Amino acid sequence: MTAGEQPGCATLFDVLMRRTTLDAIAAGTVTVVFRRWDRPRVRPGGTQRTSVGVLKFTAVEPVDVFDLTSEDASAAGFADLPALRQAQAGEGQLYRVRLRLAGPDPRVELRSQATLSAEERTELARRLDRLDRASRSGPWTAAVLDLIAANPGTRAPDLAAQLGRETLPFKRDVRKLKELGLTESLEVGYRLSPRGRAFRG
């Protein structure tokens, strides 16, 4: 069963959606996914960042499993209608979510920026300072950037342990740096992006 999640939760969408399905959406061969929810978790016109780019939801429709069609099965990437229906077992209202690839993740272009102007550097420093000041445990951005720079490809739990931190809060902080284009995720761990290296340099 394929799924969508709340706008802005890209990582959740990636976790719940198989990479093969995301690739098929990017290629245009899958244009519909199905999900059981207690209420709609995405809305028409909403977008979601994923590992293949930004998806746009064009329709979100409640549907009964017995009203599904062969066209639904084909659009969702299933071999046939029985396979589609079998995959929809579960509780909650079934929704048909129509979607398409809207474009690349804007963070990809941002983190590829290998040079920074004085104004860009000042703005980044200001935003990092704001993150530091908002933290209950004190400044952390420089320490995390330095740690990732020195340990690319290292598991998040191991990095967090080096700072004496819990893994989940550490990963949330790294995502904040990723939003600024300073880090990028690897299959295991992280590394500084070209923008991150330019800022530290």
Secondary structure, 3 states (H helix, E strand, C coil): CCCCCCCCCHHHHHHHCCHHHHHHHHHCCCCEEEEEECCCCCCCCCEEEECCEEEEEEEEEECCHHHCCHHHHHHCCCCCHHHHHHCCCCCCEEEEEEEEEEECCHHHHHHCCCCCCHHHHHHHHHHHHHHHHHCCCCCCHHHHHHHHHHCCCCCHHHHHHHCCCCHHHHHHHHHHHHHCCCEEECCCCEEECHHHHHHHC
